[in-house]
Amino acid sequence: MSQPTTPSHTGLILVLGAALVAFAAKCAWALNSFGTSDIVIFSTFAKQLAVEGLAETYRNNTMFNHTPLTALLLRGLYAATNGDFASFASGFRLITALADVGSLAALLFVQRRTGRPAWWVLALFAASPVSIMVSGFHGNVDPFMVMFLLWAVAMLIVRRPVLCGVLFAVACQVKIVPVLLAPIFLCWWWQQDRTGLWKFSGAAAVATLAGWSVPLVQCPGPFLRNVFGYASYWGTWGVTYWLHVTGAEVFKTVSFKGLSDAQNWVSFDLKCLMVAGVLTLAWRRRKVDGAEFFTTLTAAFAVLFVFAPGAGPQYLIWIAPFLAWSLPRWSVAVTLCSSVYMFAFYQSTEMKHAFPWELSFPKGPEIAVWGPWMNVAWVAFIALLATQAQSWWQPAETAAPLVENTAPSVS
């Protein structure tokens, strides 16, 4: 591995300034709004968790599709705010804004060891409107998942398999989607360091079982069904959206439950394509250098977004740090396209249809307004996958080597 780079003071000031402005914007928005229906639902979950406990919540509420760690966060915040909704809504988003700071710190850690991303890319990442809308307004646990996954990759780069495994497991404790990326980690460690593979796998398994132990013992069926069975809202993204707008009776339901047989088969087929794409990437790119692991995850997320049967607007932060490292210009394009879609979504679902938004509560019919704008983001991912597929799918031994350790200039 290359020796750490010497930080550029001008570049660092640029990035920290952008991060400070973005953090202030997120805090101000969080303190002067209620967020989205996700926050309302989280508050309801938190009250139920406080009254009934984790196991009974899984048994009695099929909508509760979150992991025990998220449940712990909700219950703790509910207790800290004495059940006051406004305080709960603000506090939740203030915490996620801190998670964004943790993600930026991880990218700075990686930049010092790889020379990438450039300072201007880090500044864009720090002040991304996508991130501001998610952490400042929307309110969900996705920023935590991104932070832990990003630090897991950072530990992979510096060959710390135990820390990598623990952090990866914690990311899976926040949201279940990183489990789809497990083959990429396993194949890389298998190729690069067999001892590291056992350390990574052991640490990840212990941390995962520890986090899931209570529901696995007390209510394994409801826990596995609620958490692993969730596939986002059918008809809100990509292929399923276009099937929905055909008007066909079998595709009319926009939900994550109560779907027709045809909808379930479409979801199953799309999930198979997602898994096949990730497995192919895991095997073919198992020989890449540690830093190029960022590119592998960029490719994996591109596959997920192209074929996902459903996606919430907050999901669009998942790919951001990995795309910033691997393809800076594409990160600008994807950020812009994602921002356009998200603005249309929140503006059409906000109760007063006014900006700055106070409460976004989708009721269904608004899909006629924001649905077409979703295609701006989806087509961006299709274009990304189409233009980069050849380089991503090339034999692993010809993949790009670790970038030379040269301090990037401010541009």
C-alpha positions in Angstrom: 0.0 0.0 0.0 1.1 3.5 -0.7 2.2 5.8 2.1 -0.3 8.4 3.3 -0.5 11.6 1.4 0.1 15.0 2.9 -3.1 16.9 3.2 -3.7 20.0 1.2 -4.7 22.8 3.6 -6.6 24.7 0.9 -8.5 21.6 -0.2 -9.2 20.6 3.4 -10.6 24.1 4.2 -12.8 23.9 1.1 -14.2 20.5 2.2 -14.7 21.4 5.9 -16.4 24.7 4.9 -18.8 22.9 2.6 -19.5 20.3 5.3 -20.1 23.0 7.9 -22.6 24.8 5.7 -24.4 21.6 4.8 -24.5 20.5 8.5 -25.9 23.9 9.5 -28.6 23.6 6.7 -29.5 20.1 7.9 -29.8 21.2 11.5 -31.9 24.3 10.7 -34.3 22.3 8.5 -34.6 19.5 11.0 -35.5 22.0 13.8 -38.1 23.7 11.7 -40.0 20.9 10.0 -41.5 17.5 10.8 -40.0 15.6 7.9 -41.8 12.8 6.0 -44.2 10.0 6.7 -41.2 7.9 7.6 -40.7 10.0 10.7 -44.3 9.7 11.6 -44.2 5.9 11.2 -40.9 5.7 13.2 -42.5 7.6 16.0 -45.4 5.1 16.0 -43.0 2.2 16.0 -41.0 3.8 18.9 -44.2 4.1 21.0 -45.1 0.5 20.3 -41.6 -0.7 21.1 -41.7 1.2 24.4 -45.1 -0.3 25.3 -44.9 -3.9 23.9 -41.2 -4.6 23.5 -39.2 -5.8 20.5 -40.6 -9.3 20.1 -44.3 -8.3 20.4 -43.8 -5.5 17.9 -42.4 -8.0 15.3 -45.4 -10.3 16.0 -48.1 -7.7 16.0 -47.0 -5.2 13.4 -46.2 -6.6 10.0 -45.1 -3.1 8.9 -42.3 -3.1 11.3 -39.5 -4.3 8.9 -36.5 -2.8 10.7 -33.6 -4.4 12.5 -33.1 -4.6 16.2 -30.4 -1.9 16.1 -32.8 0.5 14.5 -35.4 -0.5 17.0 -33.0 0.3 19.8 -32.3 3.8 18.3 -36.1 4.5 18.0 -36.9 3.4 21.5 -33.9 5.3 23.0 -34.9 8.5 21.1 -38.5 8.1 22.1 -37.5 7.9 25.8 -35.1 10.8 25.5 -37.8 13.0 24.0 -40.5 11.8 26.4 -42.6 10.8 23.4 -42.9 14.4 22.0 -43.2 14.0 18.2 -41.6 17.4 17.3 -38.6 16.7 19.4 -38.4 13.1 18.2 -38.5 14.2 14.5 -35.9 16.9 15.0 -33.6 14.7 17.1 -33.7 11.8 14.7 -32.5 14.0 11.8 -29.9 15.7 13.8 -28.4 12.3 14.6 -28.4 11.4 10.9 -26.7 14.6 10.1 -23.8 13.5 12.4 -23.7 10.2 10.5 -23.0 12.2 7.3 -20.1 13.8 9.1 -18.8 10.3 9.9 -19.1 9.3 6.2 -17.1 12.4 5.2 -14.5 11.5 7.7 -14.2 8.0 6.2 -13.7 9.5 2.7 -11.0 11.8 4.1 -9.3 8.7 5.7 -9.4 6.9 2.3 -8.2 10.0 0.4 -5.1 10.3 2.5 -4.2 6.7 1.6 -5.2 6.6 -2.1 -5.1 10.2 -3.3 -8.8 10.1 -4.2 -11.3 11.6 -4.4 -10.1 15.1 -5.4 -11.0 17.9 -3.0 -13.7 19.4 -5.2 -15.4 16.0 -5.3 -15.2 15.7 -1.5 -16.7 19.2 -1.2 -19.6 18.2 -3.5 -20.2 15.1 -1.5 -20.1 17.1 1.8 -22.7 19.6 0.4 -24.7 17.3 -1.7 -28.3 18.4 -2.0 -29.3 14.7 -2.0 -27.7 14.3 1.5 -29.3 17.6 2.7 -32.7 16.5 1.6 -32.4 13.1 3.3 -30.8 14.0 6.6 -32.2 17.5 6.9 -35.7 16.7 5.8 -36.7 13.1 5.0 -35.5 11.3 8.1 -34.5 7.6 7.8 -31.6 5.4 8.9 -29.9 5.2 5.5 -27.1 7.7 6.5 -26.1 5.3 9.3 -25.9 2.4 6.9 -23.8 4.3 4.5 -21.4 5.5 7.2 -20.8 2.0 8.6 -20.5 0.4 5.1 -18.0 3.1 4.1 -15.9 2.6 7.2 -16.0 -1.2 6.5 -14.5 -0.5 3.1 -11.9 1.8 4.6 -10.8 -1.0 7.0 -10.6 -3.4 4.0 -8.2 -1.0 2.3 -5.9 -0.9 5.3 -6.3 -4.7 5.7 -8.1 -4.8 9.0 -10.4 -7.8 8.5 -11.8 -8.0 12.0 -12.8 -4.3 12.0 -14.0 -4.7 8.5 -16.3 -7.6 9.5 -17.7 -5.8 12.6 -18.4 -2.6 10.7 -20.0 -4.5 7.8 -22.2 -6.4 10.3 -23.3 -3.2 11.9 -24.2 -1.8 8.5 -26.4 -4.9 8.1 -27.9 -4.2 11.6 -29.1 -0.8 10.4 -30.6 -2.0 7.1 -30.7 -5.4 5.5 -29.6 -4.3 2.0 -25.8 -4.7 2.7 -26.3 -8.4 3.0 -26.6 -8.4 -0.8 -23.1 -7.1 -0.9 -21.6 -9.9 1.3 -20.4 -12.0 -1.6 -18.3 -9.1 -2.8 -16.5 -8.9 0.6 -16.2 -12.6 0.9 -14.7 -13.2 -2.6 -12.2 -10.3 -2.2 -10.9 -11.6 1.2 -10.8 -15.1 -0.2 -8.6 -14.0 -3.1 -6.4 -11.6 -1.2 -6.0 -13.1 2.2 -7.4 -16.5 3.3 -6.6 -15.8 7.0 -8.2 -12.4 6.6 -11.3 -14.2 5.2 -11.7 -16.2 8.3 -11.2 -13.2 10.5 -13.7 -11.1 8.5 -16.3 -13.8 8.4 -15.9 -14.7 12.1 -16.2 -11.1 13.2 -19.1 -10.4 10.9 -20.9 -13.6 12.0 -20.4 -12.9 15.8 -21.5 -9.3 15.5 -24.6 -10.2 13.4 -25.7 -13.0 15.7 -25.2 -10.7 18.7 -27.3 -8.0 17.1 -30.1 -10.3 16.0 -30.0 -12.7 19.0 -33.1 -11.4 20.8 -35.6 -11.7 17.9 -34.0 -14.9 16.6 -34.6 -16.5 20.0 -38.0 -14.9 20.8 -39.7 -14.4 17.5 -37.6 -15.9 14.6 -40.5 -16.3 12.2 -42.0 -12.7 12.4 -38.5 -11.2 12.5 -37.2 -13.0 9.4 -40.5 -12.5 7.5 -40.8 -8.8 8.3 -37.1 -7.8 7.8 -36.0 -10.1 5.0 -39.3 -10.2 3.2 -39.4 -6.4 2.6 -38.7 -5.2 -0.9 -39.7 -1.6 -0.8 -42.9 -0.3 -2.5 -43.7 -2.1 -5.8 -44.6 0.4 -8.6 -42.5 3.3 -7.4 -39.3 2.7 -9.3 -37.9 1.6 -12.6 -39.4 -1.5 -14.2 -42.3 -1.9 -11.8 -43.3 1.8 -12.2 -43.7 1.3 -15.9 -45.7 -1.8 -15.4 -47.9 0.1 -13.0 -48.6 2.9 -15.5 -49.7 0.5 -18.1 -53.0 0.4 -16.2 -53.1 -3.4 -16.2 -55.2 -4.7 -13.3 -52.5 -7.2 -12.1 -50.0 -4.3 -11.8 -52.2 -1.7 -10.2 -51.2 -2.2 -6.5 -48.5 0.2 -5.2 -47.3 -1.4 -2.0 -44.9 -3.8 -0.4 -47.7 -6.3 0.6 -50.9 -7.6 -0.9 -49.4 -7.9 -4.3 -50.8 -10.0 -7.2 -49.1 -13.2 -8.3 -47.8 -11.3 -11.4 -46.3 -8.6 -9.3 -44.6 -11.1 -7.0 -43.1 -12.9 -10.0 -41.8 -9.7 -11.5 -40.2 -8.8 -8.1 -38.7 -12.2 -7.9 -37.2 -12.0 -11.4 -35.8 -8.5 -10.7 -34.2 -9.7 -7.5 -32.6 -12.6 -9.3 -31.1 -10.2 -11.8 -29.8 -8.1 -8.9 -28.2 -11.1 -7.2 -26.7 -12.5 -10.4 -25.1 -9.1 -11.1 -23.6 -8.8 -7.7 -22.3 -12.4 -7.7 -20.7 -11.8 -11.1 -19.0 -8.7 -9.9 -17.9 -10.4 -6.7 -16.1 -13.1 -8.7 -14.7 -11.2 -11.6 -13.4 -8.3 -9.5 -12.0 -10.4 -6.6 -8.4 -9.6 -7.6 -8.7 -5.8 -7.6 -6.6 -3.7 -5.3 -8.1 -2.6 -2.1 -9.0 0.9 -3.2 -10.6 -0.4 -6.3 -13.1 -2.1 -4.0 -14.9 1.3 -4.2 -15.4 0.8 -7.9 -16.8 -2.7 -7.3 -19.4 -1.4 -4.9 -20.2 1.4 -7.3 -21.0 -1.2 -9.9 -23.0 -3.3 -7.5 -25.2 -0.3 -6.5 -25.7 0.6 -10.1 -27.0 -2.9 -10.7 -29.3 -2.7 -7.7 -30.7 0.6 -8.8 -31.3 -0.5 -12.4 -33.2 -3.7 -11.4 -34.7 -2.8 -8.0 -38.4 -3.6 -7.8 -38.9 -0.5 -5.6 -36.8 2.4 -4.2 -37.5 5.2 -1.8 -35.9 8.6 -2.5 -33.7 8.3 0.5 -32.0 5.3 -1.0 -30.2 7.6 -3.5 -27.5 8.3 -0.9 -26.3 4.7 -0.9 -24.0 5.0 -4.0 -22.8 8.5 -3.4 -19.4 8.0 -1.6 -18.4 5.0 -3.8 -19.3 6.8 -7.0 -17.4 9.9 -5.8 -14.2 7.9 -5.4 -14.5 5.8 -8.6 -16.2 8.1 -11.2 -16.3 11.8 -10.1 -17.9 13.2 -13.2 -20.6 10.6 -13.0 -21.1 11.5 -9.3 -22.0 15.0 -10.4 -24.5 13.8 -13.0 -26.1 11.2 -10.7 -26.3 13.8 -7.9 -28.0 16.3 -10.2 -30.5 13.7 -11.6 -31.3 12.4 -8.1 -31.9 15.9 -6.8 -34.4 16.6 -9.6 -36.4 13.5 -8.8 -36.3 14.1 -5.1 -37.4 17.7 -5.3 -40.4 16.6 -7.5 -41.2 13.9 -5.0 -41.2 16.0 -1.9 -42.8 19.0 -3.5 -45.8 17.0 -4.7 -46.2 15.1 -1.4 -45.7 18.0 0.9 -48.9 18.8 2.7 -48.9 22.5 1.6 -47.0 22.0 -1.6 -44.7 24.8 -0.5 -40.9 25.1 -0.1 -39.2 24.8 2.3 -41.1 21.7 3.1 -42.5 21.0 6.5 -44.3 17.6 6.2 -44.3 15.3 3.3 -47.0 12.6 3.5 -47.5 10.6 0.3 -51.1 9.3 -0.1 -50.8 7.6 -3.5 -52.3 9.9 -6.2 -49.2 12.1 -6.2 -47.3 9.4 -8.1 -48.9 10.9 -11.3 -46.8 14.0 -10.5 -43.5 12.7 -9.2 -43.5 9.4 -11.1 -42.3 10.7 -14.4 -39.5 12.6 -12.7 -38.3 9.3 -11.1 -37.2 8.4 -14.6 -34.6 11.1 -14.5 -32.7 9.3 -11.7 -33.4 5.8 -13.0 -32.2 6.6 -16.6 -29.0 8.1 -15.1 -28.3 4.7 -13.4 -29.1 2.9 -16.7 -26.7 5.1 -18.5 -24.0 4.6 -15.8 -24.4 0.8 -16.1 -24.4 0.8 -19.9 -21.3 3.0 -20.3 -19.2 1.4 -17.6 -20.3 -2.3 -17.8 -17.4 -3.3 -20.0 -14.8 -2.0 -17.6 -16.6 -3.3 -14.6 -17.0 -6.8 -16.1 -13.5 -7.1 -17.5 -11.2 -9.8 -16.0 -10.3 -8.9 -12.5 -6.5 -9.2 -13.2 -6.8 -6.3 -15.7 -8.7 -4.0 -13.4 -7.1 -0.6 -12.6 -4.4 -0.7 -10.0 -4.3 1.3 -6.8 -3.9 5.0 -7.7 -0.5 6.4 -7.2 0.0 8.3 -3.9 0.0 11.8 -5.2 -1.7 14.6 -3.4 -4.6 15.9 -5.4 -4.8 19.5 -6.4 -7.7 21.8 -5.8 -9.7 22.3 -9.0 
